[in-house]
Amino acid sequence: MADTVKGPVGYFPSIEKKYGRPIAEWKDLIGSSPLTKHMELVAWLKTEHGLGHGHANALVADTLARRGAERE
């Protein structure tokens, strides 16, 4: 029995399928944005790129968590 992926990463396969871009590309877009706050980035992904709230939130949460881990 395969382990179920939990947390934001669990959304990644459906994000790639629905929007046609690899996760790395979404993370690059988030990283290149001048915005830094979680909800600002979520709103930006929703308005500028047409993502749903859950998908945008998952991408931002994972990207910012990893960014914070890299700084430590």
C-alpha positions in Angstrom: 0.0 0.0 0.0 1.4 3.4 -1.1 1.8 6.2 1.5 -0.5 9.1 0.8 1.3 12.4 0.3 0.0 15.0 2.7 0.2 18.7 2.9 0.7 21.2 0.0 2.8 18.7 -2.0 -0.3 16.5 -2.2 -1.9 19.1 -4.6 1.1 19.1 -7.0 0.0 16.4 -9.4 -3.4 17.9 -9.9 -1.8 21.4 -10.3 0.4 20.1 -13.1 -2.4 18.3 -14.8 -4.9 21.2 -14.6 -2.6 24.1 -15.5 -0.1 22.4 -17.7 3.0 23.7 -16.1 5.6 21.8 -14.0 5.7 22.7 -10.3 9.3 24.0 -10.7 8.0 26.6 -13.2 5.3 27.8 -10.7 7.9 28.0 -8.0 10.2 30.0 -10.2 7.3 32.4 -10.9 6.6 32.8 -7.2 10.3 33.3 -6.5 10.6 36.0 -9.2 7.6 38.0 -7.9 8.3 41.2 -6.0 5.6 40.1 -3.6 6.6 38.4 -0.4 3.5 37.9 1.8 1.7 34.6 1.6 -1.8 36.0 0.8 -0.5 38.6 -1.6 1.2 35.8 -3.6 -2.0 33.6 -3.5 -4.1 36.5 -4.8 -1.5 37.2 -7.5 -1.5 33.6 -8.7 -5.3 33.6 -8.7 -5.8 36.9 -10.6 -2.8 36.8 -13.0 -2.5 33.1 -13.6 -6.1 31.8 -13.0 -5.2 29.3 -10.3 -7.9 28.2 -7.8 -7.4 29.2 -4.2 -6.4 25.8 -2.9 -3.8 25.3 -5.6 -2.3 28.8 -5.3 -2.2 28.4 -1.5 -0.4 25.0 -1.8 2.2 26.4 -4.1 2.9 29.4 -2.0 2.9 27.5 1.3 5.5 25.0 0.0 7.6 27.6 -1.7 7.8 29.9 1.3 8.4 27.0 3.7 11.3 25.8 1.5 12.6 29.4 1.1 12.6 29.8 5.0 14.4 26.4 5.4 17.1 27.5 3.0 17.8 30.6 5.0 18.3 28.7 8.2 
